[in-house]
Amino acid sequence: MEETDVILQPDNKSGIKKQSLLRTSKIATLDKTPVKNRLGSLNTITLKEVYANLKEYLRIT
């Protein structure tokens, strides 16, 4: 596990069915055209952790 990884816990809001790992060092962009359904969204605490780790990885102050 890398220092900037975030562990995502399963819950109804996120739509995640099992514990998952978000690798901020491997984030990519996708065209939203092929995306048919939205799975869910991250809670505020997890999203703040993702933002903080992404800033750390990208060395943004």
Backbone as a chain_set.jsonl record, in Angstrom:
{"seq": "MEETDVILQPDNKSGIKKQSLLRTSKIATLDKTPVKNRLGSLNTITLKEVYANLKEYLRIT", "coords": {"N": [[0.837, -1.168, 0.0], [0.542, 2.209, -0.82], [1.635, 5.399, 0.468], [-0.158, 7.451, -0.178], [-2.521, 6.201, -0.78], [-6.039, 5.47, -0.41], [-8.278, 3.805, 1.635], [-11.363, 2.501, 0.842], [-14.438, 2.01, 2.304], [-17.147, -0.313, 2.197], [-20.442, 0.865, 1.584], [-23.867, 2.028, 1.461], [-24.208, 4.595, 0.3], [-21.904, 5.067, -1.268], [-21.989, 2.948, -3.001], [-20.163, 0.978, -3.137], [-19.34, -2.37, -2.872], [-17.52, -4.029, -1.582], [-14.579, -3.768, 0.49], [-12.293, -1.446, -0.822], [-9.488, -0.104, -2.669], [-8.3, 3.069, -3.269], [-6.136, 4.418, -5.436], [-4.329, 7.193, -5.452], [-2.164, 7.764, -6.994], [-2.657, 6.597, -9.378], [-4.789, 7.705, -10.715], [-6.993, 8.381, -13.38], [-8.481, 10.052, -16.198], [-11.72, 9.771, -17.652], [-13.861, 9.591, -20.477], [-17.158, 10.593, -20.06], [-19.201, 9.59, -21.582], [-19.397, 6.699, -22.148], [-20.197, 5.867, -19.627], [-22.855, 4.563, -17.966], [-24.46, 4.373, -15.636], [-24.513, 5.93, -12.456], [-22.677, 4.96, -9.668], [-22.558, 5.843, -7.003], [-21.596, 8.043, -4.328], [-18.797, 9.477, -2.56], [-18.424, 9.819, 0.98], [-18.139, 12.884, 2.9], [-15.884, 12.957, 4.63], [-14.193, 10.913, 3.622], [-13.82, 11.9, 1.031], [-12.42, 14.278, 1.565], [-10.07, 13.162, 2.531], [-9.169, 11.88, 0.213], [-8.744, 14.15, -1.445], [-6.707, 15.465, 0.065], [-4.651, 13.537, -0.014], [-4.237, 13.372, -2.747], [-3.336, 15.97, -3.277], [-0.956, 15.845, -1.846], [0.395, 13.819, -3.273], [0.645, 15.057, -5.774], [2.177, 17.13, -5.06], [1.128, 19.656, -4.342], [0.65, 22.703, -2.764]], "CA": [[0.0, 0.0, 0.0], [1.305, 3.453, -0.907], [1.3, 6.409, 1.475], [-1.279, 8.298, -0.613], [-3.707, 5.381, -1.044], [-7.177, 5.637, 0.496], [-9.115, 2.61, 1.72], [-12.783, 2.815, 0.75], [-15.259, 1.009, 2.972], [-18.45, -0.493, 1.553], [-21.641, 1.455, 2.173], [-24.931, 2.261, 0.476], [-24.032, 5.876, -0.385], [-20.859, 4.969, -2.286], [-22.283, 1.87, -3.929], [-19.06, 0.023, -3.084], [-19.843, -3.597, -2.256], [-16.486, -4.604, -0.729], [-13.493, -2.839, 0.762], [-11.542, -1.158, -2.039], [-8.328, 0.767, -2.522], [-8.212, 4.141, -4.254], [-4.74, 4.791, -5.607], [-4.256, 8.542, -6.015], [-1.069, 7.784, -7.966], [-3.114, 5.921, -10.601], [-6.043, 8.298, -11.173], [-7.062, 8.701, -14.806], [-9.752, 10.656, -16.6], [-12.49, 8.985, -18.61], [-14.979, 10.257, -21.124], [-18.342, 10.105, -19.365], [-20.158, 9.041, -22.537], [-19.688, 5.273, -21.961], [-20.698, 5.601, -18.275], [-24.316, 4.489, -18.051], [-25.094, 4.599, -14.337], [-23.662, 6.39, -11.365], [-22.714, 3.997, -8.57], [-22.798, 6.515, -5.733], [-20.653, 9.122, -4.049], [-18.021, 9.298, -1.338], [-18.813, 10.718, 2.067], [-17.296, 14.074, 3.008], [-14.614, 12.635, 5.289], [-13.377, 10.162, 2.666], [-13.48, 12.796, -0.066], [-11.357, 15.162, 2.063], [-8.846, 12.353, 2.583], [-8.736, 11.713, -1.183], [-8.186, 15.439, -1.875], [-5.447, 15.699, 0.764], [-3.644, 12.614, -0.532], [-3.954, 13.768, -4.127], [-2.484, 17.158, -3.183], [0.358, 15.374, -1.402], [1.013, 13.103, -4.389], [0.972, 16.021, -6.841], [3.024, 18.156, -4.411], [0.429, 20.938, -4.399], [0.571, 23.259, -1.4]], "C": [[0.891, 1.244, 0.0], [0.796, 4.464, 0.114], [0.064, 7.224, 1.101], [-2.523, 7.497, -1.002], [-4.79, 5.662, -0.014], [-7.999, 4.353, 0.46], [-10.57, 3.066, 1.738], [-13.573, 1.666, 1.363], [-16.601, 0.881, 2.246], [-19.555, 0.226, 2.319], [-22.643, 1.75, 1.065], [-24.732, 3.535, -0.325], [-23.016, 5.768, -1.519], [-21.169, 3.917, -3.348], [-21.189, 0.816, -3.97], [-19.515, -1.195, -2.295], [-18.819, -4.284, -1.363], [-15.36, -3.587, -0.559], [-12.628, -2.689, -0.483], [-10.404, -0.198, -1.732], [-8.345, 1.797, -3.64], [-6.766, 4.597, -4.296], [-4.671, 6.173, -6.248], [-3.131, 8.652, -7.048], [-1.476, 7.165, -9.304], [-4.408, 6.503, -11.161], [-5.939, 8.678, -12.649], [-8.404, 9.366, -15.097], [-10.407, 9.774, -17.655], [-13.545, 9.874, -19.248], [-16.245, 9.711, -20.486], [-19.397, 9.515, -20.295], [-20.434, 7.55, -22.307], [-20.222, 4.925, -20.571], [-22.219, 5.675, -18.292], [-24.995, 4.845, -16.741], [-24.065, 5.089, -13.333], [-23.807, 5.398, -10.212], [-23.089, 4.655, -7.251], [-21.818, 7.649, -5.57], [-19.947, 8.846, -2.73], [-18.525, 10.25, -0.269], [-17.78, 11.827, 2.206], [-15.931, 13.774, 3.613], [-13.677, 11.91, 4.331], [-12.929, 11.056, 1.519], [-12.375, 13.768, 0.342], [-10.028, 14.425, 2.133], [-8.283, 12.146, 1.177], [-8.091, 13.005, -1.675], [-6.827, 15.707, -1.24], [-4.336, 14.804, 0.215], [-3.271, 12.932, -1.971], [-3.053, 15.003, -4.151], [-1.067, 16.767, -2.778], [1.088, 14.691, -2.562], [1.473, 14.057, -5.481], [1.862, 17.163, -6.337], [2.442, 19.556, -4.583], [0.304, 21.449, -2.97], [-0.696, 24.045, -1.2]], "O": [[1.875, 1.312, 0.737], [-0.347, 4.381, 0.565], [-0.684, 7.645, 1.984], [-3.486, 8.074, -1.507], [-4.496, 6.046, 1.118], [-8.37, 3.872, -0.611], [-10.959, 3.909, 2.546], [-13.4, 0.505, 0.992], [-17.127, 1.871, 1.737], [-19.593, 0.197, 3.549], [-22.306, 1.724, -0.118], [-25.051, 3.566, -1.513], [-23.233, 6.307, -2.604], [-20.664, 3.995, -4.468], [-21.271, -0.136, -4.747], [-20.017, -1.066, -1.178], [-19.197, -5.046, -0.473], [-15.21, -2.666, -1.362], [-12.272, -3.679, -1.123], [-10.367, 0.434, -0.677], [-8.399, 1.444, -4.818], [-6.236, 5.102, -3.307], [-4.923, 6.317, -7.444], [-3.155, 9.549, -7.89], [-0.706, 7.21, -10.262], [-5.06, 5.87, -11.992], [-4.931, 9.222, -13.099], [-9.347, 9.244, -14.316], [-9.73, 9.117, -18.445], [-14.054, 10.8, -18.618], [-16.402, 8.495, -20.376], [-20.4, 8.986, -19.817], [-21.601, 7.157, -22.272], [-20.66, 3.796, -20.354], [-22.798, 6.718, -18.596], [-26.005, 5.549, -16.739], [-22.897, 4.702, -13.371], [-24.92, 5.039, -9.827], [-23.851, 4.089, -6.468], [-21.273, 8.159, -6.548], [-20.432, 8.083, -1.894], [-18.993, 11.348, -0.569], [-16.67, 11.715, 1.686], [-14.921, 14.296, 3.141], [-12.498, 12.253, 4.236], [-11.781, 10.977, 1.082], [-11.483, 14.053, -0.457], [-8.98, 14.995, 1.829], [-7.073, 12.227, 0.969], [-7.008, 12.968, -2.26], [-5.895, 16.129, -1.925], [-3.212, 15.262, 0.004], [-2.116, 12.777, -2.365], [-2.118, 15.077, -4.948], [-0.094, 17.302, -3.31], [2.265, 14.96, -2.801], [2.555, 13.892, -6.046], [2.246, 18.048, -7.101], [3.148, 20.507, -4.918], [-0.102, 20.711, -2.072], [-0.925, 24.58, -0.115]]}, "num_chains": 1, "name": "protein.A"}
